[in-house]
Amino acid sequence: MKSIQEQMEKFLNLGMQIANAVLAGDMESLAPVVEERAKLIASLEESKIAYTEDLENRIQYVSDKIDIKISGTFVFDVIAIVIFLVFSAVTMLIVIRTVANPAKNASGHLSQIVEKIQKNEGDLTERIDIQTEDEVGQLVQGVNGFIEQLQMVM
């Protein structure tokens, strides 16, 4: 099959031959040219169909590749979100165990001591257990020091 460009050039040449034959009044030479032109039109139609099918195939191929990339990106995003959620949950558990629970325990114990002191049942020899050596442990140490100072004053 010839290229579309070659077929179009031949189509234009046949058109020029028909025009020249009509201008010259040579109607007998028109029949083979018109017949060749009809064959060329059919060939051009076939080329158009083939070209359209090729374009559709290429578009489908690119579309399929894009779909694959999008689904791959979606899977990656879901995995990243799951990893982030697991990491966040683990971080929260660590914070709760190392900071929140010791602070809560120290606060509860301190509340009991203060409540006893308010009811004149307080024992200033009682101390809060230091469970950690971080900021919460330092705070508990400070409260224990305060209670010790109160004990000395009394």
C-alpha beads as a LAMMPS data file, in Angstrom:
LAMMPS data file: protein, C-alpha beads

154 atoms
153 bonds

1 atom types
1 bond types

-500.0 500.0 xlo xhi
-500.0 500.0 ylo yhi
-500.0 500.0 zlo zhi

Masses

1 110.0

Atoms # bond

1 1 1 0.000 0.000 0.000
2 1 1 1.365 3.388 -0.942
3 1 1 1.621 6.170 1.586
4 1 1 -1.298 8.522 1.927
5 1 1 0.858 11.374 0.702
6 1 1 1.727 9.489 -2.508
7 1 1 -1.926 8.574 -3.027
8 1 1 -2.998 12.188 -2.559
9 1 1 -0.366 13.389 -5.057
10 1 1 -1.592 10.823 -7.596
11 1 1 -5.201 11.918 -6.890
12 1 1 -4.268 15.533 -7.649
13 1 1 -2.449 14.512 -10.842
14 1 1 -5.521 12.562 -12.015
15 1 1 -7.653 15.620 -11.259
16 1 1 -5.312 17.709 -13.422
17 1 1 -5.492 15.113 -16.235
18 1 1 -9.310 15.160 -16.088
19 1 1 -9.334 18.969 -16.143
20 1 1 -6.909 19.075 -19.107
21 1 1 -8.953 16.436 -21.021
22 1 1 -12.179 18.381 -20.436
23 1 1 -10.553 21.656 -21.511
24 1 1 -9.147 19.969 -24.626
25 1 1 -12.519 18.375 -25.360
26 1 1 -10.949 14.889 -25.370
27 1 1 -13.804 12.963 -23.724
28 1 1 -12.566 9.578 -24.957
29 1 1 -9.398 9.728 -22.815
30 1 1 -11.484 10.516 -19.691
31 1 1 -12.860 7.003 -19.118
32 1 1 -9.582 5.314 -18.065
33 1 1 -8.581 8.331 -15.934
34 1 1 -11.983 8.406 -14.173
35 1 1 -11.779 4.637 -13.610
36 1 1 -8.262 4.961 -12.145
37 1 1 -9.509 7.857 -9.998
38 1 1 -12.361 5.688 -8.621
39 1 1 -9.863 2.938 -7.703
40 1 1 -7.648 5.530 -6.015
41 1 1 -10.610 6.869 -4.019
42 1 1 -11.358 3.314 -2.802
43 1 1 -7.697 2.873 -1.904
44 1 1 -7.690 6.190 -0.038
45 1 1 -10.780 5.070 1.883
46 1 1 -8.982 1.849 2.877
47 1 1 -5.947 3.876 3.941
48 1 1 -8.169 6.161 5.987
49 1 1 -9.737 3.173 7.756
50 1 1 -6.312 1.607 8.404
51 1 1 -4.941 4.923 9.666
52 1 1 -7.947 5.408 11.964
53 1 1 -7.581 1.878 13.346
54 1 1 -3.877 2.445 13.925
55 1 1 -4.598 5.686 15.769
56 1 1 -7.264 3.992 17.902
57 1 1 -4.837 1.180 18.757
58 1 1 -2.132 3.649 19.735
59 1 1 -4.576 5.652 21.844
60 1 1 -5.732 2.457 23.575
61 1 1 -2.123 1.442 24.219
62 1 1 -1.290 4.813 25.805
63 1 1 -4.536 4.728 27.791
64 1 1 -3.688 1.253 29.113
65 1 1 -0.212 2.423 30.135
66 1 1 -1.704 5.414 31.951
67 1 1 -4.200 3.164 33.742
68 1 1 -1.366 0.885 34.874
69 1 1 0.610 3.845 36.208
70 1 1 -2.443 5.259 37.984
71 1 1 -3.285 1.930 39.605
72 1 1 0.369 1.539 40.640
73 1 1 0.314 5.000 42.174
74 1 1 -2.941 4.188 43.967
75 1 1 -1.451 1.011 45.438
76 1 1 1.642 2.942 46.543
77 1 1 -0.537 5.609 48.173
78 1 1 -2.583 3.000 50.051
79 1 1 0.587 1.269 51.282
80 1 1 2.086 4.607 52.356
81 1 1 -1.083 5.526 54.270
82 1 1 -1.174 2.137 56.021
83 1 1 2.499 2.461 57.001
84 1 1 1.855 5.984 58.281
85 1 1 -1.134 4.841 60.339
86 1 1 0.810 1.928 61.852
87 1 1 3.753 4.222 62.627
88 1 1 1.391 6.757 64.225
89 1 1 -0.295 4.083 66.348
90 1 1 3.063 2.728 67.546
91 1 1 4.251 6.248 68.355
92 1 1 1.080 6.954 70.323
93 1 1 1.487 3.727 72.303
94 1 1 5.087 4.587 73.132
95 1 1 4.109 8.090 74.259
96 1 1 1.248 6.743 76.368
97 1 1 3.477 4.157 78.062
98 1 1 6.497 6.370 78.648
99 1 1 4.926 9.752 79.397
100 1 1 1.188 9.684 79.955
101 1 1 0.879 6.655 82.254
102 1 1 3.735 7.634 84.632
103 1 1 2.418 11.221 84.762
104 1 1 -1.091 9.938 85.443
105 1 1 0.133 7.633 88.218
106 1 1 2.214 10.418 89.820
107 1 1 -0.714 12.817 89.577
108 1 1 -3.069 10.301 91.212
109 1 1 -0.629 9.607 94.042
110 1 1 -0.046 13.355 94.573
111 1 1 -3.814 13.943 94.657
112 1 1 -4.150 11.294 97.397
113 1 1 -1.377 12.896 99.463
114 1 1 -2.880 16.388 99.096
115 1 1 -6.366 15.074 99.932
116 1 1 -5.038 13.432 103.118
117 1 1 -3.220 16.627 104.096
118 1 1 -6.436 18.628 103.631
119 1 1 -8.289 16.234 105.945
120 1 1 -5.482 16.502 108.535
121 1 1 -4.705 12.840 107.941
122 1 1 -1.610 13.517 105.914
123 1 1 1.587 11.580 106.305
124 1 1 4.462 13.802 105.205
125 1 1 6.788 10.802 105.208
126 1 1 4.906 9.360 102.262
127 1 1 6.607 9.801 98.895
128 1 1 5.623 9.258 95.272
129 1 1 7.450 6.359 93.592
130 1 1 9.798 7.517 90.852
131 1 1 9.186 5.201 87.896
132 1 1 11.094 7.017 85.159
133 1 1 14.216 9.143 84.844
134 1 1 12.779 11.551 82.268
135 1 1 10.931 14.839 82.761
136 1 1 8.063 13.121 84.564
137 1 1 10.569 11.484 86.950
138 1 1 12.187 14.876 87.556
139 1 1 8.777 16.370 88.310
140 1 1 8.020 13.579 90.797
141 1 1 11.440 14.118 92.378
142 1 1 10.621 17.825 92.754
143 1 1 7.261 17.061 94.377
144 1 1 8.948 14.594 96.759
145 1 1 11.507 17.306 97.635
146 1 1 8.672 19.750 98.309
147 1 1 6.926 17.265 100.618
148 1 1 10.253 16.666 102.404
149 1 1 10.659 20.436 102.914
150 1 1 7.133 20.579 104.319
151 1 1 7.962 17.695 106.654
152 1 1 11.028 19.576 107.952
153 1 1 9.032 22.752 108.520
154 1 1 6.346 20.918 110.474

Bonds

1 1 1 2
2 1 2 3
3 1 3 4
4 1 4 5
5 1 5 6
6 1 6 7
7 1 7 8
8 1 8 9
9 1 9 10
10 1 10 11
11 1 11 12
12 1 12 13
13 1 13 14
14 1 14 15
15 1 15 16
16 1 16 17
17 1 17 18
18 1 18 19
19 1 19 20
20 1 20 21
21 1 21 22
22 1 22 23
23 1 23 24
24 1 24 25
25 1 25 26
26 1 26 27
27 1 27 28
28 1 28 29
29 1 29 30
30 1 30 31
31 1 31 32
32 1 32 33
33 1 33 34
34 1 34 35
35 1 35 36
36 1 36 37
37 1 37 38
38 1 38 39
39 1 39 40
40 1 40 41
41 1 41 42
42 1 42 43
43 1 43 44
44 1 44 45
45 1 45 46
46 1 46 47
47 1 47 48
48 1 48 49
49 1 49 50
50 1 50 51
51 1 51 52
52 1 52 53
53 1 53 54
54 1 54 55
55 1 55 56
56 1 56 57
57 1 57 58
58 1 58 59
59 1 59 60
60 1 60 61
61 1 61 62
62 1 62 63
63 1 63 64
64 1 64 65
65 1 65 66
66 1 66 67
67 1 67 68
68 1 68 69
69 1 69 70
70 1 70 71
71 1 71 72
72 1 72 73
73 1 73 74
74 1 74 75
75 1 75 76
76 1 76 77
77 1 77 78
78 1 78 79
79 1 79 80
80 1 80 81
81 1 81 82
82 1 82 83
83 1 83 84
84 1 84 85
85 1 85 86
86 1 86 87
87 1 87 88
88 1 88 89
89 1 89 90
90 1 90 91
91 1 91 92
92 1 92 93
93 1 93 94
94 1 94 95
95 1 95 96
96 1 96 97
97 1 97 98
98 1 98 99
99 1 99 100
100 1 100 101
101 1 101 102
102 1 102 103
103 1 103 104
104 1 104 105
105 1 105 106
106 1 106 107
107 1 107 108
108 1 108 109
109 1 109 110
110 1 110 111
111 1 111 112
112 1 112 113
113 1 113 114
114 1 114 115
115 1 115 116
116 1 116 117
117 1 117 118
118 1 118 119
119 1 119 120
120 1 120 121
121 1 121 122
122 1 122 123
123 1 123 124
124 1 124 125
125 1 125 126
126 1 126 127
127 1 127 128
128 1 128 129
129 1 129 130
130 1 130 131
131 1 131 132
132 1 132 133
133 1 133 134
134 1 134 135
135 1 135 136
136 1 136 137
137 1 137 138
138 1 138 139
139 1 139 140
140 1 140 141
141 1 141 142
142 1 142 143
143 1 143 144
144 1 144 145
145 1 145 146
146 1 146 147
147 1 147 148
148 1 148 149
149 1 149 150
150 1 150 151
151 1 151 152
152 1 152 153
153 1 153 154
